Amino acid sequence: MENKKQLSPEVIYELVAYVGFKKYFHLGGLKATRELIELCHIDRDKYVLDIGCATGKTACYIAKGYGCRVVGVDILERMVNRANERAKKESVEDRVSFRVADAQDLPFEDNLFDVVIGEFITGLLDDRQRGVNEYLRVTKLGGYVGLNEATWIKTPPPMELVEYLSSIYGVKGEILASDGWEELLVGTGLRDIVVRAYKVTALSNKRDDVIDLLRVWPRVLYLYIRNSAFRRFIKEGLSIPKNLLEYFGYGIYVGRK
């Protein structure tokens, strides 16, 4: 039976598949991705794993801009299909590959990758610790694990904000403050931890974003008619609490194995 309270990850991902071919669907956008790349010391000699690759935006960007090999994994096959389309379109098929996989049970041997990164994916896992343990397992000794994740900038946040993100967007478990993410990485045995937390000053209202929303309007209308959780998302989820950005932001977290 459909969960009437939460917008399922499958529905969210379906919209990302339509809009996300051009966009970075995480706070901080390309700026945050570049910072993650720098802190993880990615260059042409590195072998990189992108966890929760979605439509392959970051994986293709890294392969094209840095000349290294990249593997992207996502739990949804249609995301992997879109990522493969992107790799072909951007002529990086020789350096990028994508496959369906669960971040909590990665289908790779130990000590394989120089860098493992994840952008706004680890906080959505059923078991974050299990996920980070898997990232560490497939990372070479001396390699880096880097995350960009939703973060409480001020704690404790008002309960209404916690309930808003949980009930409307289906956030699993509790959103962590920066010290919580740091503790998670330290607990796996990572060292040389870097923690950088950022506030979000405004929501995007760029002309391109409006155009993208208009481009997917037929799909939005279809989901609105067919999916009760999506109707609730439109009615309530877009009514963002005024004080949300005072407490909610993102953090860059990097450690070395």
C-alpha positions as CSV (number, residue, x, y, z in Angstrom):
1,M,0.0,0.0,0.0
2,E,1.2,3.5,-0.9
3,N,2.6,5.6,1.9
4,K,0.3,8.6,2.0
5,K,2.6,10.6,4.3
6,Q,5.9,10.4,2.5
7,L,6.9,11.1,-1.1
8,S,8.7,7.9,-2.0
9,P,12.4,8.0,-3.2
10,E,11.2,6.4,-6.5
11,V,8.9,9.4,-7.2
12,I,11.6,11.9,-6.3
13,Y,14.1,10.0,-8.4
14,E,11.7,10.0,-11.3
15,L,11.5,13.7,-11.3
16,V,15.3,13.9,-11.0
17,A,15.5,11.7,-14.1
18,Y,13.5,14.3,-16.0
19,V,15.0,17.5,-14.7
20,G,18.4,16.3,-13.4
21,F,20.0,15.7,-16.8
22,K,21.3,19.2,-16.5
23,K,21.2,19.9,-12.8
24,Y,23.3,19.0,-9.7
25,F,20.6,17.8,-7.2
26,H,22.4,18.6,-4.0
27,L,23.0,21.7,-1.9
28,G,26.1,23.6,-2.9
29,G,25.8,22.5,-6.6
30,L,28.9,22.4,-8.7
31,K,30.9,24.6,-6.2
32,A,30.4,21.9,-3.5
33,T,31.4,19.1,-6.0
34,R,34.6,20.9,-6.9
35,E,35.5,21.4,-3.3
36,L,34.9,17.6,-2.7
37,I,37.1,16.8,-5.7
38,E,39.9,19.1,-4.4
39,L,39.8,17.7,-0.8
40,C,39.8,14.1,-2.2
41,H,42.9,14.9,-4.4
42,I,41.2,13.6,-7.5
43,D,43.5,13.7,-10.6
44,R,43.9,11.7,-13.8
45,D,45.6,8.8,-12.0
46,K,42.7,8.2,-9.6
47,Y,40.1,5.5,-9.8
48,V,36.9,7.0,-8.4
49,L,33.6,5.5,-7.2
50,D,30.5,7.8,-7.2
51,I,27.8,6.5,-4.8
52,G,24.2,7.4,-5.7
53,C,25.3,8.7,-9.1
54,A,21.7,9.5,-10.3
55,T,21.9,10.7,-13.9
56,G,25.7,10.7,-13.9
57,K,26.3,14.4,-13.7
58,T,29.2,14.3,-11.3
59,A,30.8,11.1,-12.6
60,C,30.9,12.5,-16.2
61,Y,32.1,15.9,-14.9
62,I,35.0,14.2,-13.1
63,A,35.9,12.0,-16.0
64,K,35.8,14.8,-18.5
65,G,37.5,17.4,-16.4
66,Y,40.2,15.3,-14.7
67,G,40.7,12.5,-17.2
68,C,40.4,9.7,-14.6
69,R,38.3,6.5,-14.5
70,V,35.0,6.7,-12.7
71,V,32.4,4.2,-11.7
72,G,28.9,5.4,-10.8
73,V,26.4,3.3,-8.9
74,D,22.7,3.9,-8.2
75,I,20.0,1.7,-6.8
76,L,17.5,2.5,-9.6
77,E,18.1,1.1,-13.0
78,R,16.4,4.0,-14.8
79,M,19.0,6.3,-13.2
80,V,21.8,4.1,-14.5
81,N,20.2,4.2,-18.0
82,R,20.1,8.0,-18.0
83,A,23.7,8.1,-16.7
84,N,24.8,5.9,-19.6
85,E,23.0,8.2,-22.0
86,R,24.9,11.1,-20.5
87,A,28.3,9.4,-20.8
88,K,27.6,8.7,-24.5
89,K,26.5,12.2,-25.1
90,E,29.6,13.7,-23.4
91,S,31.9,11.2,-25.1
92,V,33.4,9.7,-21.9
93,E,32.2,6.1,-22.3
94,D,35.8,5.0,-22.3
95,R,36.4,6.4,-18.8
96,V,33.0,6.1,-17.1
97,S,30.8,3.1,-16.4
98,F,27.6,2.8,-14.4
99,R,25.8,-0.1,-12.7
100,V,22.9,-0.8,-10.4
101,A,24.0,-1.3,-6.8
102,D,23.1,-0.8,-3.2
103,A,25.4,1.6,-1.4
104,Q,25.1,-0.6,1.7
105,D,26.2,-3.7,-0.2
106,L,28.7,-2.7,-2.9
107,P,29.5,-5.3,-5.5
108,F,33.2,-4.5,-5.5
109,E,36.3,-6.2,-4.1
110,D,38.2,-4.7,-1.1
111,N,40.7,-1.9,-1.6
112,L,39.8,-1.1,-5.2
113,F,39.2,2.6,-5.5
114,D,41.4,5.6,-4.8
115,V,38.5,7.8,-3.9
116,V,34.8,7.1,-3.0
117,I,32.4,10.1,-3.0
118,G,28.7,10.5,-2.2
119,E,26.6,13.6,-2.6
120,F,23.4,13.7,-0.6
121,I,23.0,10.0,-0.6
122,T,24.4,8.6,2.7
123,G,21.8,10.5,4.8
124,L,19.1,8.7,2.9
125,L,20.3,5.2,3.6
126,D,18.5,2.9,6.0
127,D,21.8,2.2,7.8
128,R,24.4,5.0,7.3
129,Q,27.1,3.3,9.3
130,R,26.8,0.2,7.1
131,G,27.0,2.4,4.1
132,V,30.2,4.3,5.2
133,N,31.7,1.0,6.3
134,E,31.2,-0.2,2.7
135,Y,32.8,2.9,1.3
136,L,35.8,2.3,3.5
137,R,36.0,-1.3,2.5
138,V,36.3,-0.6,-1.2
139,T,38.8,2.2,-0.7
140,K,42.5,1.6,-1.0
141,L,44.8,2.2,1.9
142,G,45.7,5.9,1.7
143,G,42.6,6.7,-0.4
144,Y,39.9,9.1,0.4
145,V,36.2,9.0,1.3
146,G,34.3,12.2,0.7
147,L,30.7,13.2,1.4
148,N,28.5,16.2,0.8
149,E,25.5,15.8,3.1
150,A,22.5,17.6,4.6
151,T,23.5,19.2,7.9
152,W,21.9,21.0,10.8
153,I,23.9,24.3,11.0
154,K,22.3,25.2,14.3
155,T,21.3,22.7,16.9
156,P,18.9,21.7,18.2
157,P,16.6,22.7,15.4
158,P,12.9,23.4,16.1
159,M,10.8,20.2,16.1
160,E,8.6,21.5,13.3
161,L,11.6,21.6,10.9
162,V,12.6,18.0,11.8
163,E,9.0,16.8,11.3
164,Y,8.7,18.8,8.0
165,L,11.8,17.2,6.4
166,S,10.8,13.8,7.7
167,S,7.1,13.7,6.8
168,I,7.3,15.6,3.5
169,Y,10.6,14.5,2.0
170,G,10.9,11.1,3.7
171,V,14.3,11.8,5.2
172,K,15.4,8.6,7.0
173,G,16.4,8.9,10.6
174,E,17.8,12.1,12.0
175,I,19.7,14.7,10.1
176,L,23.1,15.2,11.7
177,A,25.0,18.2,12.7
178,S,28.6,18.5,11.5
179,D,30.0,16.8,14.6
180,G,27.6,13.9,14.0
181,W,29.0,13.3,10.5
182,E,32.5,13.7,11.8
183,E,31.8,11.1,14.5
184,L,30.4,8.7,11.8
185,L,33.6,9.0,9.8
186,V,35.9,8.7,12.7
187,G,34.1,5.6,13.9
188,T,35.0,3.8,10.7
189,G,38.7,4.4,11.3
190,L,39.2,7.2,8.8
191,R,41.9,9.8,9.7
192,D,42.8,13.3,8.7
193,I,39.2,14.3,8.8
194,V,38.1,17.5,7.2
195,V,34.8,19.1,8.2
196,R,33.3,22.1,6.5
197,A,29.7,23.2,7.1
198,Y,27.8,25.8,5.1
199,K,24.6,27.7,5.4
200,V,22.3,28.1,2.4
201,T,21.5,31.7,2.0
202,A,18.6,31.5,-0.6
203,L,16.7,29.1,-2.7
204,S,17.4,29.2,-6.4
205,N,15.0,31.1,-8.6
206,K,17.1,31.3,-11.7
207,R,15.4,31.6,-15.1
208,D,16.9,28.3,-16.1
209,D,15.2,26.6,-13.1
210,V,11.8,28.0,-14.1
211,I,12.4,26.7,-17.7
212,D,13.3,23.3,-16.4
213,L,10.1,23.1,-14.3
214,L,8.0,24.1,-17.3
215,R,9.8,21.4,-19.4
216,V,8.7,18.7,-17.0
217,W,5.2,20.1,-16.2
218,P,3.4,17.2,-18.1
219,R,5.1,14.7,-15.8
220,V,4.4,16.8,-12.7
221,L,0.7,16.9,-13.7
222,Y,0.6,13.1,-14.3
223,L,2.2,12.4,-10.9
224,Y,-0.2,14.9,-9.2
225,I,-3.2,13.0,-10.6
226,R,-1.9,9.5,-9.9
227,N,0.1,9.8,-6.7
228,S,-1.5,11.0,-3.4
229,A,1.9,11.4,-1.7
230,F,2.9,13.7,-4.6
231,R,-0.3,15.8,-4.2
232,R,0.6,16.3,-0.6
233,F,4.2,17.1,-1.5
234,I,2.9,19.9,-3.9
235,K,0.3,21.2,-1.4
236,E,2.5,21.1,1.7
237,G,6.1,20.4,0.8
238,L,6.6,23.5,-1.2
239,S,5.4,25.7,1.7
240,I,8.9,25.9,3.1
241,P,9.1,27.0,6.7
242,K,10.5,30.6,6.9
243,N,13.2,29.6,9.4
244,L,14.4,26.5,7.6
245,L,17.5,28.1,6.1
246,E,18.5,29.4,9.5
247,Y,19.1,25.9,10.6
248,F,19.5,23.7,7.5
249,G,22.5,23.6,5.3
250,Y,25.1,21.2,4.0
251,G,28.5,19.9,4.9
252,I,31.6,18.6,3.2
253,Y,33.2,15.7,5.1
254,V,36.4,14.0,4.0
255,G,38.6,11.4,5.6
256,R,41.6,9.3,4.6
257,K,41.9,5.5,5.0
